[in-house]
Amino acid sequence: MSTLKNKIDFVALLSVSMANSNGDPTLGSSHFEPESKEFIQEWTNAIRNAGIKKINGRVVADESIFDTEGISLKWVYEDLGSYYGTGSYGTNVFDNMYALFISTGNSGTLPRILRSEPNVDIVFHNYLHAKSIAKDSSYIVGMPFVPERYLYGDVPANHNNYKLKGDIPEPALFLAQYLEKELNKEGITTGETKAITLSDNQDILLTDDTYSISLGAEQSGLTVQSITCVGIDLGKDLSNLDMSQIKGDLTKHGIKNVVVKGQKNGEKITVIAPVTIVTKRLMSGAEFKEAVYCSAEDGEKNKGAYYVIPGDLNVVNTGFTGAGWVQLGAAGFAGTIDGRGHKIVNVDLSYSLGLFNALKGAVIKNVEIEVAKMYTESANASVFGVCAQDSVFEKVTVTFKTAFTGAQCGILGGANQSENCTFRNITVNAQGSDIYRLFSAGDIIQKGKDKISGVVVNAKSVRYMYATTDLTASGFDVTVNADENL
């Protein structure tokens, strides 16, 4: 198949397809639109029609007809990387040029990079400024064969899709990668991909101004081609991830994987980096209450949000009251609280139905709750709330700082009802106290008894597990250590 002097050869013995262009500058040129991009479809059709379904090696663009001096050594620095300073190589494509689209805000703000056309594997270092001007005064600067570009200067403010132009640093490599991507779309695989999963989890804190992750030793020598998380494009810069689509969507917060694809030492590589996308670190009682305390009108409050307690959290003088009764399943906190081994201290639940008031699809884990005062005389009160549905309580310790007797309240889950909830590795420290009911006043919890495991209670006594059912009759995996046996 040929386009002018461009041809594609199949080297069967090496399982490599080689594009040999003989220095032709017209391949994909905008001066031949609209036919300029038809060549890539013709090439993929030719490969598919030849019966090739897999290329065990790599696609290589042969540029050896010219040397590597694509640009003059006498050009000034500000021209290197610009659209008017593109080089001339043994392989050329798309005028050796790409368009870079940016979104600009108010004057004085940093523009946001949207995309490039065609999609080039370049790391952009953005030092642009939005300004109240009609025409940009900007530069895209970078060396040949180096997949990095620096953006300097001023661009017009308040544009949603402003276009800049720059040169493709290494047209031969770009063409080979471009053809590989098109072949992959057609189901024709190329090369072997090395997959690496990192062991350490990293936080991406969404209240920060910028977002980044490290790939450790795997980052050295890696040319990043794409970064994604939950199917969303995060750009190509590991030090400046584009989290704009994830930040406002709470359902995409929490423990996820960032998938980084690229090339290293001539090989395709995929690095999977476990991350925790943290909605917010809770630093005060007021922040905690605002995030989790739920009324009937709140619905599924902060559904999907992932909150972290970075150190022992003192909630003294925080009143967990005012929300009132919530019917089971009607509303509830629906995010995650990850205490990371820290405590919530000075919890005053006087006249409160619970820290959260209601839970629906929540996860409460890795935290110790120190209760200073408890609304023991109310059968609708517990440490957590009046009702809990589809929620997980894991590695939670509840410690009462003051002993109580004559109680009517519950302790774990929803005081009135808990439905389809998991209680795993829970400890209740209530030495000197007579616990009337460990779980709920209602009996729905009985249906989920298999989800109760590793619950340990240290107290003077525990009368009921739920309703008026004691431990033996309940069949719950609960261990009660009476004070006299401690």
C-alpha positions in Angstrom: 0.0 0.0 0.0 1.5 3.4 -0.8 0.8 7.0 -0.3 3.2 9.0 -2.5 6.5 7.5 -1.5 5.3 6.2 1.8 4.9 2.5 2.1 4.3 -0.1 4.8 6.3 -3.4 4.7 5.7 -6.6 6.7 8.9 -8.2 8.1 7.5 -11.6 9.0 10.6 -13.1 10.5 10.9 -10.4 13.1 7.1 -10.0 13.5 7.6 -6.3 13.1 5.8 -3.9 10.8 8.0 -1.1 9.5 6.7 2.1 8.1 9.3 3.6 5.6 8.5 7.1 4.5 11.7 8.2 2.7 11.4 11.7 4.2 8.1 12.5 2.5 6.6 15.6 4.2 3.0 15.1 2.9 1.9 12.2 5.0 -1.2 13.4 6.9 -0.6 17.0 6.0 -3.3 19.5 6.6 -2.6 20.9 3.1 -4.3 17.8 1.7 -7.5 17.8 3.8 -10.0 16.2 4.0 -8.1 13.2 2.7 -5.0 13.8 4.9 -5.9 11.3 7.6 -7.2 8.5 5.3 -3.7 6.9 5.2 -4.0 5.4 8.7 -7.2 3.6 7.9 -5.7 2.3 4.6 -2.7 0.9 6.6 -4.9 -0.8 9.2 -7.1 -2.2 6.5 -4.1 -3.6 4.7 -2.7 -5.3 7.8 -6.1 -6.8 8.7 -6.7 -8.0 5.1 -3.3 -9.7 5.2 -4.7 -11.9 8.0 -2.5 -10.4 10.7 -4.1 -10.5 14.1 -1.1 -10.0 16.4 2.3 -8.4 16.1 4.6 -10.0 18.6 7.2 -7.2 18.3 6.7 -3.5 17.9 5.7 -1.1 15.1 8.9 0.7 14.0 9.0 3.8 11.8 12.2 3.8 9.8 13.6 7.3 9.6 17.2 6.3 8.8 17.2 7.9 5.3 18.0 11.2 7.1 20.3 11.9 10.1 18.9 13.1 13.4 19.5 16.8 12.9 15.9 17.7 12.1 16.4 21.3 13.1 19.2 23.7 12.7 21.6 24.1 15.6 21.5 27.8 15.0 17.8 28.2 15.8 17.0 30.3 18.8 15.7 28.6 22.0 12.2 30.2 21.8 11.6 28.6 18.4 12.3 25.1 19.6 9.0 23.3 20.2 6.9 25.9 18.3 4.6 25.1 15.4 6.6 27.3 13.2 9.8 25.5 14.2 9.0 22.0 13.3 11.8 19.8 12.1 12.3 17.8 9.0 13.0 14.1 9.5 13.2 10.8 7.7 9.6 10.2 8.8 7.1 13.1 9.0 3.4 13.0 9.8 0.6 15.6 10.3 3.1 18.4 9.4 5.0 17.3 12.5 2.5 19.4 14.5 -0.2 19.1 17.1 -2.9 21.4 18.5 -3.1 21.9 22.2 -6.5 23.0 23.6 -6.7 24.8 26.9 -9.4 26.3 29.1 -8.8 29.7 30.6 -10.5 31.4 33.6 -10.3 34.9 34.9 -7.3 37.1 34.4 -4.4 36.0 36.6 -5.4 32.3 36.9 -3.6 29.2 35.6 -5.2 27.8 32.4 -6.1 24.1 32.4 -4.9 21.8 29.7 -7.8 19.9 28.0 -6.3 17.7 25.3 -4.1 17.6 22.2 -5.0 16.7 18.6 -3.6 14.4 17.6 -3.1 12.9 21.0 0.6 13.2 21.7 2.5 11.5 24.6 4.1 14.7 25.9 4.4 15.9 29.5 3.4 19.6 29.6 4.8 21.9 32.3 2.2 24.6 32.5 3.4 28.1 33.4 0.8 30.0 31.3 -1.2 33.0 32.7 -4.7 34.0 31.7 -4.9 37.7 30.8 -7.4 40.2 29.5 -6.0 40.2 26.0 -7.4 39.4 22.6 -4.5 37.4 21.3 -2.0 35.1 23.0 1.6 35.8 23.5 2.7 32.4 24.5 5.5 29.9 23.7 5.6 26.1 23.7 9.3 25.3 24.3 11.2 22.0 24.1 14.0 20.0 22.5 13.7 17.5 19.7 13.3 13.8 20.8 12.4 14.9 24.3 8.7 14.2 25.2 8.4 17.3 27.5 7.2 20.8 26.7 7.2 24.0 28.7 4.3 26.4 28.3 5.1 30.1 28.9 3.5 33.5 28.4 0.0 34.9 28.4 -3.3 33.7 26.8 -6.7 35.3 26.6 -8.9 34.9 29.7 -12.2 33.2 29.8 -12.0 30.8 26.8 -13.3 27.3 27.0 -11.4 25.8 24.1 -8.4 28.0 23.2 -6.0 26.5 20.7 -2.2 26.6 20.8 0.1 24.7 18.4 3.4 23.0 18.8 5.8 20.5 17.2 5.8 16.8 17.6 9.2 16.1 19.3 9.9 12.7 17.5 7.6 12.2 14.5 8.8 8.6 13.7 8.1 7.4 17.3 4.8 9.2 17.3 3.7 7.6 14.0 4.7 4.1 15.2 2.7 4.6 18.4 -0.2 6.2 16.5 -0.4 3.2 14.2 -0.2 0.8 17.2 -3.2 2.5 18.9 -5.2 2.3 15.7 -4.3 -1.4 15.3 -5.4 -2.0 18.9 -8.7 -0.4 18.2 -9.2 -2.9 15.3 -8.4 -5.8 17.7 -4.8 -6.3 16.3 -2.5 -6.5 19.3 1.1 -5.3 19.3 4.0 -6.1 21.5 3.8 -7.4 25.1 2.7 -5.2 28.0 4.5 -5.5 31.3 2.1 -5.1 34.2 3.2 -3.9 37.7 1.0 -3.4 40.7 2.5 -1.2 43.5 2.0 -2.3 47.1 1.8 1.0 48.9 -1.4 3.0 48.9 -1.2 6.8 48.4 -3.6 9.5 49.4 -5.0 12.0 46.9 -6.4 14.7 49.1 -9.1 16.6 47.2 -8.8 19.7 49.3 -5.3 20.3 48.0 -4.6 22.7 45.2 -2.7 20.1 43.1 -2.7 16.3 43.0 0.1 13.9 42.4 1.3 10.3 42.9 4.6 8.6 42.8 5.4 5.4 41.0 8.7 5.0 42.9 11.4 3.2 41.0 9.0 2.5 38.2 8.8 6.2 37.4 12.4 6.5 36.4 12.8 6.4 32.6 9.0 6.0 32.1 7.4 7.9 29.2 3.7 8.3 30.4 1.1 7.8 27.7 -2.0 7.9 29.8 -3.2 8.1 33.4 -6.7 7.0 34.3 -8.8 6.3 37.4 -12.3 4.7 37.3 -12.2 5.2 33.6 -11.5 8.9 33.8 -8.6 10.6 32.0 -6.3 12.3 34.5 -3.9 13.7 31.9 -0.3 12.6 31.5 1.5 14.4 34.3 2.0 12.4 37.4 2.9 15.6 39.3 -0.3 17.4 38.2 -3.2 15.0 37.9 -6.4 16.4 36.5 -8.9 15.4 39.1 -11.6 17.9 38.0 -14.1 15.2 36.9 -13.6 13.1 40.1 -13.5 15.9 42.7 -17.2 16.8 42.4 -18.4 13.2 42.1 -18.4 11.7 45.6 -19.2 8.2 44.2 -15.7 8.1 42.7 -14.0 8.8 46.0 -12.4 6.2 48.2 -10.0 3.3 47.6 -9.3 3.1 43.9 -6.5 2.2 41.4 -4.8 4.7 39.2 -3.7 3.1 36.0 -0.6 4.5 34.3 0.3 3.3 30.8 3.5 4.1 29.0 6.9 2.9 27.7 10.1 2.1 29.5 13.3 0.7 28.1 11.5 0.0 24.8 8.7 -1.9 26.4 5.1 -1.2 27.0 4.3 -1.0 30.7 1.2 -0.6 32.8 1.6 0.4 36.4 -1.3 0.1 38.8 -1.0 2.4 41.8 -3.5 1.9 44.6 -4.7 5.2 46.0 -7.2 6.6 48.5 -9.1 9.5 47.1 -9.9 11.5 50.2 -12.8 13.9 50.2 -11.6 15.7 53.3 -9.6 15.3 56.4 -11.8 16.0 59.4 -9.9 18.3 61.9 -12.6 19.5 64.3 -15.9 18.6 65.9 -17.7 21.1 63.7 -16.3 19.6 60.5 -17.1 16.1 61.7 -20.8 17.0 62.4 -21.2 18.9 59.2 -20.0 15.8 57.2 -21.8 13.0 59.0 -24.8 14.2 61.1 -28.0 13.4 59.2 -31.6 14.4 59.4 -34.6 13.0 57.5 -34.4 15.8 55.0 -30.7 15.0 54.1 -31.4 11.8 52.2 -28.3 9.8 51.5 -25.9 12.3 53.0 -22.5 12.6 51.3 -23.0 9.3 49.5 -19.6 7.9 48.5 -17.5 10.5 50.3 -14.4 9.3 52.0 -13.4 11.1 55.2 -10.2 10.6 57.1 -9.4 11.3 60.7 -5.7 12.2 60.6 -5.2 12.3 64.4 -7.1 12.0 67.6 -10.2 14.2 67.1 -11.5 16.2 70.0 -15.3 16.9 69.6 -15.8 18.6 73.0 -18.7 21.1 73.0 -20.1 19.6 69.8 -23.8 18.8 70.2 -25.0 15.9 68.2 -28.7 16.9 68.5 -31.4 18.6 66.5 -32.0 16.1 63.6 -34.7 14.0 65.3 -36.3 10.8 64.3 -35.4 9.1 61.0 -37.3 6.1 59.6 -35.1 3.1 58.7 -33.9 3.5 55.0 -35.4 6.9 54.6 -32.1 8.8 55.1 -28.7 8.4 56.6 -25.0 9.2 56.3 -23.8 7.3 53.2 -20.1 7.9 53.2 -17.0 6.5 54.8 -15.3 7.5 58.1 -11.7 6.0 58.2 -10.2 6.7 61.6 -6.9 5.2 60.6 -6.4 4.0 64.2 -7.2 7.3 65.8 -9.7 8.3 68.5 -12.8 10.5 68.5 -12.7 11.9 72.1 -15.0 13.8 74.4 -18.1 12.6 72.7 -21.1 14.1 74.5 -24.3 12.2 73.5 -26.5 13.7 76.2 -30.0 13.8 74.7 -28.6 12.7 71.4 -29.8 9.7 69.3 -26.2 9.1 68.1 -23.1 10.6 66.5 -24.6 10.1 63.0 -28.3 10.1 63.9 -28.9 7.8 61.0 -26.8 5.7 58.6 -27.5 4.3 55.2 -24.8 2.6 53.2 -22.1 4.0 55.5 -18.7 2.5 56.4 -17.2 3.3 59.8 -13.8 1.7 60.4 -10.5 1.9 62.1 -11.6 4.2 64.9 -12.1 4.3 68.7 -15.0 6.4 70.0 -14.6 7.6 73.6 -18.1 8.5 75.0 -18.1 11.0 77.8 -21.9 11.0 78.3 -24.6 8.7 76.9 -28.4 9.2 76.5 -29.0 6.0 78.4 -32.6 6.5 79.2 -33.8 6.5 75.6 -34.5 3.3 73.8 -34.0 5.1 70.5 -30.5 6.2 71.2 -27.2 4.4 70.5 -23.6 5.5 70.0 -24.2 5.7 66.2 -27.9 6.6 65.7 -31.5 5.7 65.6 -31.3 3.5 62.5 -28.7 1.8 60.3 -29.2 0.2 56.9 -26.6 -1.5 54.6 -23.7 -0.2 56.7 -20.4 -1.6 57.7 -18.8 -1.2 61.1 -15.3 -2.7 61.1 -12.4 -2.4 63.6 -14.3 -0.1 65.8 -13.8 0.3 69.6 -16.4 2.1 71.8 -15.2 3.1 75.2 -17.4 4.6 77.8 -15.5 7.0 80.2 -18.3 6.9 82.8 -20.1 3.7 84.0 -23.9 3.6 83.7 -26.8 1.5 85.1 -30.5 1.4 84.5 -30.0 2.0 80.7 -32.6 1.6 78.0 -30.4 2.6 75.0 -28.6 0.5 72.5 -24.9 0.6 71.8 -24.0 -0.6 68.3 -25.7 0.2 64.9 -29.2 1.7 65.0 -30.9 1.7 68.3 -34.3 1.2 66.7 -33.4 -1.0 63.8 -30.3 -2.3 62.0 -30.9 -3.9 58.6 -28.3 -5.7 56.5 -25.4 -4.3 58.5 -21.9 -5.8 59.0 -20.3 -5.7 62.5 -16.7 -7.1 62.3 -14.0 -6.9 64.9 -15.8 -4.6 67.3 -14.9 -3.9 71.0 -17.1 -2.3 73.6 -15.4 -1.2 76.8 -18.1 -0.5 79.4 -16.6 -1.7 82.6 -18.9 -1.2 85.6 -21.9 -0.7 83.3 -25.1 -2.7 82.9 -25.8 -2.8 79.1 -29.5 -3.2 78.5 -29.4 -3.9 74.8 -26.2 -4.3 72.7 -27.8 -3.8 69.3 -31.4 -2.6 68.3 -34.8 -2.6 69.9 -36.2 -4.2 66.7 -35.5 -7.7 65.5 -34.6 -7.1 61.8 -30.9 -7.5 62.8 -31.5 -11.2 63.4 -31.7 -11.8 59.6 -28.1 -10.6 59.3 -26.6 -12.5 62.2 -24.0 -14.1 59.9 -22.6 -10.6 59.3 -21.7 -10.3 63.0 -18.3 -11.5 63.9 -15.5 -10.8 66.4 -17.6 -8.6 68.7 -16.2 -8.4 72.2 -17.9 -6.6 75.1 -16.2 -5.8 78.4 -19.0 -4.8 80.9 -20.6 -5.6 84.2 -23.5 -7.3 82.3 -25.3 -7.4 79.0 -29.0 -8.2 79.2 -30.1 -8.4 75.5 -28.6 -8.6 72.0 -31.7 -7.1 70.4 -35.3 -6.6 71.4 -35.6 -9.1 74.3 -33.4 -11.8 72.9 -30.3 -12.7 74.9 -26.9 -13.8 73.7 -27.6 -17.5 73.8 -30.9 -17.3 71.9 -29.5 -14.8 69.3 -26.7 -17.1 68.1 -24.6 -14.0 67.5 -20.8 -14.2 67.4 -20.4 -12.0 70.5 -18.1 -12.6 73.5 -19.1 -10.9 76.8 -16.4 -10.6 79.4 -18.2 -9.8 82.7 -16.3 -7.5 85.1 -15.9 -10.3 87.7 -14.1 -12.4 85.1 -11.7 -9.7 83.9 
